[in-house]
């Protein structure tokens, strides 16, 4: 009986049919776009869709990449266990969208970069560009997304390796043949499928529970609707301030400088379309987080008297939502297949975007600066070969993840700490003319050390329940009770988490810092320390700098409107004095790194 514990059904024949049909349809869309543009073989066409994309499909692609398998599985479980505070991230999405659209998009669009990390060489030096690119490659999360979906296969009965290989093959085919344009249009279909999966769960839950009003009442009685906690304590996991302030920086680091996202919006045909894609994406994110949180509240209403995790029906929180899907939708042949396809579509979107982004940064940041005489045909073949290579890497890493389990999950979560110092480096270069390459490198290093220190410390000494605030659940209404009443679990909990008996003084202070603040910590540390080192090493005495490399007031849409300027609606032209992929001569310093780079100036 629904909501009372015990085993649930596995996939039926119709579930397999629906699942396979949706995946084949997604692959078909990608292949159609590939053959439609088969006459276009340039690298720009492959990596950026010829810079002719429009706002709406790009926005849907941005949202689909965000709506990875982690979002589909993890956000409802978060809402189920900790309440609806996660919905406040909607405010962070709005701030992030404005920062990305008004500050970063005009700069990248004006410079017509292909790799977001080209800017680091233009503003600082080639070694810093290589470091930034390497940091991105390390933190790329395609394998983490697939690993999260392992929880689906343990509940539904799907063959893990079969699905992993299918993921890689499908992504490799349409990424290799169609490039970014195929990825974007495939993402559009995948987003529709993912939203349909959430709606199916909410609708079925409302029927079982007697309406959305009953679900809302149950959530209120269970304390799940208390979202606006204005406690300024930075050690509490989720508060209004941590989510809005820290979350804005965290998501800005993902959307503003992450190659997977940057590559999409710089593919737009005008700056106006590029900006609009981020604002339309913001609306998509609001819809996504609202449906995901409501799905979690629906899950609580159904399991309020029988928690599957405490009852032993599932092993980890990641399996809660797949368990719910198979519990309440198994009577409708094909519907569970739809929802698993929804989560799987998030995987396809994330993996495909990661493949195209990895190809872009590898070609633009590592290969072309060294081999300058490659023909367009050679570059095109290299793009396709690298797509196959990185697709294979994704399959292999996912397989390793499936064998290592939650240990790798904890390790991969640390890579998210990289984004804060990297964002700080960009802001340091874009806003502060006195900053130089020495200051940028030292500042980013200090920021990275601090975020890794607090992050790794938090993994070893998880925050206490007082700071994470998991809400109570019970197994009193279970028919098949294996465990006892619900005991609180930490947000990092897993079957293999080892909690030391001894907790040092830093464990309840520094190591308990909310994970949402990691990026903000990295940004502030990088900027402050980078400025200080730059001033000490002669940053104030630098030659006159090219204004194209800094944020300008007329980049802002409000400034353009107030001055009746049409600048934001036209395609920016590449400045004659900007050497793409080369050191900008305006930034000559005495440090050894820049002297080495000057010898290899392109063009």
TORTIKOL-478205 format. One record per residue (C-alpha): residue in three letters; x, y, z. Coordinates in steps of 0.5 Angstrom, whole numbers, plus 500, padded with zeros to 3 digits. Layout:
! TORTIKOL-478205
PT   code     x     y     z
PT    ALA     X     Y     Z
...
//
This chain:
! TORTIKOL-478205
PT   code     x     y     z
PT    UNK   500   500   500
PT    UNK   503   507   498
PT    UNK   506   511   504
PT    UNK   507   505   509
PT    UNK   514   502   507
PT    UNK   516   495   504
PT    UNK   519   494   497
PT    UNK   516   497   491
PT    UNK   515   495   484
PT    UNK   521   495   478
PT    UNK   520   497   471
PT    UNK   515   494   467
PT    UNK   515   493   459
PT    UNK   512   499   458
PT    UNK   517   503   462
PT    UNK   522   501   458
PT    UNK   519   503   452
PT    UNK   517   510   454
PT    UNK   524   510   457
PT    UNK   528   508   450
PT    UNK   523   512   446
PT    UNK   524   519   450
PT    UNK   532   517   449
PT    UNK   532   516   442
PT    UNK   527   522   441
PT    UNK   533   526   444
PT    UNK   538   523   440
PT    UNK   534   524   434
PT    UNK   533   531   435
PT    UNK   541   532   436
PT    UNK   542   528   429
PT    UNK   537   532   425
PT    UNK   541   538   427
PT    UNK   547   535   426
PT    UNK   545   533   418
PT    UNK   541   540   418
PT    UNK   548   543   418
PT    UNK   552   538   415
PT    UNK   555   543   410
PT    UNK   558   548   416
PT    UNK   564   545   418
PT    UNK   568   551   421
PT    UNK   570   550   428
PT    UNK   566   556   430
PT    UNK   560   553   427
PT    UNK   561   546   431
PT    UNK   563   550   438
PT    UNK   558   556   438
PT    UNK   553   554   433
PT    UNK   556   559   428
PT    UNK   554   565   433
PT    UNK   547   565   430
PT    UNK   543   562   436
PT    UNK   537   566   439
PT    UNK   535   567   446
PT    UNK   529   562   448
PT    UNK   533   555   446
PT    UNK   539   558   449
PT    UNK   535   559   455
PT    UNK   532   552   455
PT    UNK   539   549   454
PT    UNK   542   553   460
PT    UNK   536   551   464
PT    UNK   536   544   462
PT    UNK   544   543   464
PT    UNK   542   546   471
PT    UNK   537   541   472
PT    UNK   541   535   472
PT    UNK   540   528   475
PT    UNK   542   531   481
PT    UNK   537   537   481
PT    UNK   531   532   479
PT    UNK   533   527   485
PT    UNK   537   531   490
PT    UNK   532   537   491
PT    UNK   526   533   492
PT    UNK   530   529   498
PT    UNK   532   536   500
PT    UNK   525   539   501
PT    UNK   523   532   504
PT    UNK   528   532   510
PT    UNK   530   540   511
PT    UNK   523   543   509
PT    UNK   522   549   503
PT    UNK   528   553   505
PT    UNK   531   551   498
PT    UNK   526   555   495
PT    UNK   529   561   497
PT    UNK   535   560   492
PT    UNK   530   563   487
PT    UNK   532   570   489
PT    UNK   539   568   488
PT    UNK   538   565   481
PT    UNK   535   573   480
PT    UNK   541   576   483
PT    UNK   546   571   479
PT    UNK   542   572   472
PT    UNK   543   580   473
PT    UNK   551   579   475
PT    UNK   552   574   469
PT    UNK   548   578   464
PT    UNK   550   585   465
PT    UNK   557   584   467
PT    UNK   560   578   464
PT    UNK   556   577   458
PT    UNK   558   584   455
PT    UNK   565   583   456
PT    UNK   565   576   453
PT    UNK   561   578   447
PT    UNK   565   584   446
PT    UNK   572   580   446
PT    UNK   568   574   442
PT    UNK   572   569   446
PT    UNK   570   562   445
PT    UNK   573   559   451
PT    UNK   572   563   457
PT    UNK   579   563   460
PT    UNK   582   567   454
PT    UNK   580   573   458
PT    UNK   585   570   463
PT    UNK   591   571   458
PT    UNK   588   577   455
PT    UNK   588   581   462
PT    UNK   593   577   466
PT    UNK   598   572   463
PT    UNK   598   565   459
PT    UNK   600   561   465
PT    UNK   594   564   469
PT    UNK   590   562   463
PT    UNK   592   555   463
PT    UNK   591   554   471
PT    UNK   584   557   470
PT    UNK   583   552   464
PT    UNK   586   546   468
PT    UNK   581   548   474
PT    UNK   575   548   470
PT    UNK   577   541   467
PT    UNK   578   538   474
PT    UNK   571   541   477
PT    UNK   567   538   471
PT    UNK   561   534   474
PT    UNK   559   530   468
PT    UNK   561   524   472
PT    UNK   558   526   478
PT    UNK   551   527   475
PT    UNK   551   520   472
PT    UNK   554   517   479
PT    UNK   548   521   482
PT    UNK   543   517   478
PT    UNK   546   510   480
PT    UNK   541   511   486
PT    UNK   535   510   480
PT    UNK   538   504   478
PT    UNK   538   500   485
PT    UNK   531   502   486
PT    UNK   528   501   478
PT    UNK   532   495   477
PT    UNK   535   498   471
PT    UNK   542   495   469
PT    UNK   547   500   471
PT    UNK   553   499   466
PT    UNK   548   498   460
PT    UNK   545   505   462
PT    UNK   552   508   463
PT    UNK   554   506   456
PT    UNK   548   508   453
PT    UNK   549   515   456
PT    UNK   556   515   453
PT    UNK   554   513   446
PT    UNK   548   517   445
PT    UNK   552   523   447
PT    UNK   558   522   443
PT    UNK   554   521   437
PT    UNK   550   527   437
PT    UNK   556   532   440
PT    UNK   561   529   435
PT    UNK   556   530   429
PT    UNK   552   536   431
PT    UNK   556   540   436
PT    UNK   553   546   440
PT    UNK   547   547   436
PT    UNK   545   539   436
PT    UNK   546   540   444
PT    UNK   542   546   445
PT    UNK   536   543   441
PT    UNK   536   537   444
PT    UNK   536   540   451
PT    UNK   530   544   449
PT    UNK   526   537   449
PT    UNK   530   534   455
PT    UNK   527   540   459
PT    UNK   520   539   457
PT    UNK   521   532   459
PT    UNK   524   533   466
PT    UNK   518   538   467
PT    UNK   513   533   465
PT    UNK   516   528   470
PT    UNK   515   533   476
PT    UNK   508   535   474
PT    UNK   507   527   474
PT    UNK   509   526   481
PT    UNK   505   532   484
PT    UNK   499   531   480
PT    UNK   499   523   482
PT    UNK   501   525   489
PT    UNK   495   530   490
PT    UNK   490   525   488
PT    UNK   492   520   493
PT    UNK   493   525   498
PT    UNK   486   529   497
PT    UNK   489   535   493
PT    UNK   494   540   494
PT    UNK   491   543   500
PT    UNK   492   537   504
PT    UNK   499   536   502
PT    UNK   500   544   504
PT    UNK   497   542   510
PT    UNK   501   536   512
PT    UNK   508   540   510
PT    UNK   506   546   515
PT    UNK   504   541   521
PT    UNK   511   538   519
PT    UNK   515   544   520
PT    UNK   516   544   512
PT    UNK   514   551   510
PT    UNK   518   555   515
PT    UNK   523   557   510
PT    UNK   525   565   512
PT    UNK   530   564   517
PT    UNK   533   571   518
PT    UNK   539   568   523
PT    UNK   545   571   521
PT    UNK   549   565   524
PT    UNK   554   563   518
PT    UNK   554   556   521
PT    UNK   547   554   520
PT    UNK   546   550   513
PT    UNK   541   554   510
PT    UNK   538   561   512
PT    UNK   535   567   508
PT    UNK   542   570   508
PT    UNK   546   564   507
PT    UNK   542   562   501
PT    UNK   541   569   498
PT    UNK   548   572   499
PT    UNK   552   566   499
PT    UNK   548   562   494
PT    UNK   548   568   489
PT    UNK   556   568   489
PT    UNK   555   560   488
PT    UNK   551   560   482
PT    UNK   554   566   479
PT    UNK   561   562   479
PT    UNK   557   557   475
PT    UNK   553   561   470
PT    UNK   558   567   469
PT    UNK   565   563   468
PT    UNK   563   556   467
PT    UNK   565   554   460
PT    UNK   559   550   459
PT    UNK   554   555   461
PT    UNK   558   561   457
PT    UNK   559   557   451
PT    UNK   551   557   450
PT    UNK   550   564   451
PT    UNK   556   567   447
PT    UNK   553   563   441
PT    UNK   547   568   441
PT    UNK   547   572   434
PT    UNK   547   579   438
PT    UNK   548   581   445
PT    UNK   541   583   446
PT    UNK   539   575   445
PT    UNK   545   573   450
PT    UNK   543   577   455
PT    UNK   535   575   454
PT    UNK   537   568   454
PT    UNK   540   569   462
PT    UNK   533   572   464
PT    UNK   529   567   460
PT    UNK   533   562   464
PT    UNK   532   565   470
PT    UNK   524   564   469
PT    UNK   526   557   468
PT    UNK   530   556   474
PT    UNK   524   559   478
PT    UNK   519   554   475
PT    UNK   524   548   476
PT    UNK   526   550   483
PT    UNK   518   551   485
PT    UNK   516   544   482
PT    UNK   522   540   485
PT    UNK   521   543   492
PT    UNK   513   542   491
PT    UNK   515   535   489
PT    UNK   519   534   496
PT    UNK   513   536   500
PT    UNK   508   531   496
PT    UNK   513   526   498
PT    UNK   513   528   505
PT    UNK   505   528   505
PT    UNK   505   521   503
PT    UNK   511   519   508
PT    UNK   510   523   514
PT    UNK   508   517   518
PT    UNK   513   512   515
PT    UNK   520   515   513
PT    UNK   523   510   508
PT    UNK   530   512   510
PT    UNK   529   510   517
PT    UNK   525   504   515
PT    UNK   531   501   511
PT    UNK   527   501   505
PT    UNK   532   505   501
PT    UNK   540   506   503
PT    UNK   541   513   502
PT    UNK   537   520   501
PT    UNK   538   520   494
PT    UNK   534   514   493
PT    UNK   528   517   496
PT    UNK   525   520   490
PT    UNK   526   514   486
PT    UNK   523   510   491
PT    UNK   517   515   491
PT    UNK   516   514   483
PT    UNK   516   507   483
PT    UNK   511   507   489
PT    UNK   506   512   487
PT    UNK   506   511   479
PT    UNK   507   503   478
PT    UNK   500   502   477
PT    UNK   501   507   471
PT    UNK   505   503   465
PT    UNK   510   508   462
PT    UNK   509   513   467
PT    UNK   515   511   472
PT    UNK   519   510   465
PT    UNK   517   518   464
PT    UNK   520   520   470
PT    UNK   526   516   470
PT    UNK   527   519   463
PT    UNK   527   526   466
PT    UNK   532   524   471
PT    UNK   536   521   465
PT    UNK   535   527   460
PT    UNK   538   531   466
PT    UNK   544   527   465
PT    UNK   544   527   458
PT    UNK   544   535   458
PT    UNK   550   535   463
PT    UNK   554   530   460
PT    UNK   553   533   453
PT    UNK   554   540   455
PT    UNK   561   538   459
PT    UNK   563   534   452
PT    UNK   563   540   448
PT    UNK   565   545   453
PT    UNK   571   540   454
PT    UNK   573   540   447
PT    UNK   572   548   447
PT    UNK   577   549   452
PT    UNK   582   544   450
PT    UNK   582   546   443
PT    UNK   582   554   444
PT    UNK   587   554   451
PT    UNK   592   548   449
PT    UNK   592   546   442
PT    UNK   591   552   438
PT    UNK   596   557   442
PT    UNK   601   552   440
PT    UNK   600   549   433
PT    UNK   598   556   430
PT    UNK   598   553   422
PT    UNK   592   548   423
PT    UNK   587   548   417
PT    UNK   580   549   419
PT    UNK   579   542   416
PT    UNK   584   539   421
PT    UNK   581   543   427
PT    UNK   574   540   425
PT    UNK   577   533   425
PT    UNK   580   535   432
PT    UNK   574   537   435
PT    UNK   570   531   433
PT    UNK   576   526   435
PT    UNK   576   530   442
PT    UNK   568   529   443
PT    UNK   569   522   442
PT    UNK   575   522   447
PT    UNK   571   526   452
PT    UNK   565   522   452
PT    UNK   569   515   453
PT    UNK   572   519   459
PT    UNK   565   520   462
PT    UNK   563   513   461
PT    UNK   570   511   465
PT    UNK   569   516   470
PT    UNK   562   514   471
PT    UNK   564   507   472
PT    UNK   569   508   477
PT    UNK   564   512   481
PT    UNK   559   506   481
PT    UNK   564   502   484
PT    UNK   567   507   489
PT    UNK   560   510   491
PT    UNK   559   515   496
PT    UNK   567   516   498
PT    UNK   567   519   491
PT    UNK   561   523   492
PT    UNK   565   527   498
PT    UNK   571   528   494
PT    UNK   567   531   488
PT    UNK   563   535   492
PT    UNK   570   539   494
PT    UNK   571   541   487
PT    UNK   565   545   487
PT    UNK   570   550   492
PT    UNK   574   551   486
PT    UNK   569   556   483
PT    UNK   569   561   488
PT    UNK   577   563   487
PT    UNK   576   563   480
PT    UNK   570   567   480
PT    UNK   574   572   484
PT    UNK   580   572   479
PT    UNK   575   574   474
PT    UNK   572   580   478
PT    UNK   579   582   480
PT    UNK   581   583   473
PT    UNK   575   586   471
PT    UNK   574   591   476
PT    UNK   581   593   479
PT    UNK   586   596   474
PT    UNK   591   596   479
PT    UNK   591   588   479
PT    UNK   597   584   476
PT    UNK   598   577   474
PT    UNK   602   576   480
PT    UNK   597   579   485
PT    UNK   592   575   481
PT    UNK   596   568   482
PT    UNK   597   569   489
PT    UNK   590   571   491
PT    UNK   587   565   487
PT    UNK   592   561   491
PT    UNK   590   563   498
PT    UNK   583   563   496
PT    UNK   583   556   494
PT    UNK   587   554   500
PT    UNK   582   557   505
PT    UNK   576   554   501
PT    UNK   579   547   501
PT    UNK   581   547   508
PT    UNK   574   549   510
PT    UNK   571   544   505
PT    UNK   575   538   507
PT    UNK   575   540   514
PT    UNK   567   540   514
PT    UNK   567   533   510
PT    UNK   572   530   516
PT    UNK   568   533   522
PT    UNK   561   534   519
PT    UNK   556   540   522
PT    UNK   552   538   528
PT    UNK   544   537   527
PT    UNK   544   543   531
PT    UNK   547   547   525
PT    UNK   544   543   519
PT    UNK   537   542   522
PT    UNK   534   536   519
PT    UNK   526   536   521
PT    UNK   523   530   525
PT    UNK   520   524   521
PT    UNK   517   517   524
PT    UNK   516   510   522
PT    UNK   510   509   527
PT    UNK   506   508   521
PT    UNK   510   503   517
PT    UNK   507   496   515
PT    UNK   514   493   515
PT    UNK   518   497   520
PT    UNK   526   495   520
PT    UNK   529   501   524
PT    UNK   526   505   529
PT    UNK   524   512   529
PT    UNK   527   517   525
PT    UNK   534   519   528
PT    UNK   537   526   525
PT    UNK   542   525   519
PT    UNK   547   530   517
PT    UNK   547   533   510
PT    UNK   553   529   508
PT    UNK   551   523   511
PT    UNK   552   516   507
PT    UNK   553   509   509
PT    UNK   561   510   509
PT    UNK   561   516   512
PT    UNK   566   516   518
PT    UNK   565   521   524
PT    UNK   572   521   528
PT    UNK   570   521   536
PT    UNK   574   527   537
PT    UNK   572   534   535
PT    UNK   577   539   535
PT    UNK   575   546   537
PT    UNK   575   548   529
PT    UNK   570   543   528
PT    UNK   564   547   531
PT    UNK   566   554   528
PT    UNK   571   554   522
PT    UNK   569   547   519
PT    UNK   562   548   520
PT    UNK   561   554   516
PT    UNK   555   553   511
PT    UNK   557   550   504
PT    UNK   553   556   501
PT    UNK   559   561   503
PT    UNK   565   557   500
PT    UNK   564   561   494
PT    UNK   563   567   497
PT    UNK   569   566   502
PT    UNK   574   564   495
PT    UNK   571   571   492
PT    UNK   573   575   497
PT    UNK   579   572   499
PT    UNK   582   572   492
PT    UNK   580   580   491
PT    UNK   583   582   497
PT    UNK   589   578   498
PT    UNK   590   579   490
PT    UNK   589   587   491
PT    UNK   594   587   496
PT    UNK   600   583   493
PT    UNK   598   587   486
PT    UNK   600   594   490
PT    UNK   606   591   493
PT    UNK   609   588   486
PT    UNK   608   595   482
PT    UNK   601   594   480
PT    UNK   600   602   481
PT    UNK   605   603   476
PT    UNK   603   599   470
PT    UNK   602   602   463
PT    UNK   595   604   460
PT    UNK   590   599   460
PT    UNK   586   597   454
PT    UNK   579   599   456
PT    UNK   576   593   452
PT    UNK   578   588   458
PT    UNK   574   592   464
PT    UNK   567   592   465
PT    UNK   564   599   462
PT    UNK   558   603   465
PT    UNK   555   602   458
PT    UNK   555   595   458
PT    UNK   549   595   463
PT    UNK   542   595   460
PT    UNK   539   600   465
PT    UNK   545   605   462
PT    UNK   543   603   455
PT    UNK   536   605   456
PT    UNK   537   611   460
PT    UNK   541   614   454
PT    UNK   537   611   449
PT    UNK   543   607   446
PT    UNK   542   601   441
PT    UNK   549   598   443
PT    UNK   546   592   447
PT    UNK   542   590   441
PT    UNK   547   590   436
PT    UNK   553   585   435
PT    UNK   559   587   438
PT    UNK   565   588   433
PT    UNK   572   585   435
PT    UNK   577   591   437
PT    UNK   583   591   432
PT    UNK   587   592   438
PT    UNK   585   585   442
PT    UNK   589   579   440
PT    UNK   585   573   441
PT    UNK   589   568   445
PT    UNK   595   573   446
PT    UNK   598   577   451
PT    UNK   595   584   451
PT    UNK   601   589   450
PT    UNK   598   593   455
PT    UNK   600   589   461
PT    UNK   607   588   460
PT    UNK   610   587   467
PT    UNK   617   585   470
PT    UNK   615   578   472
PT    UNK   618   572   469
PT    UNK   611   569   467
PT    UNK   609   575   462
PT    UNK   616   575   459
PT    UNK   616   568   457
PT    UNK   609   569   454
PT    UNK   611   575   450
PT    UNK   616   570   446
PT    UNK   610   566   444
PT    UNK   605   572   442
PT    UNK   600   570   437
PT    UNK   599   574   431
//
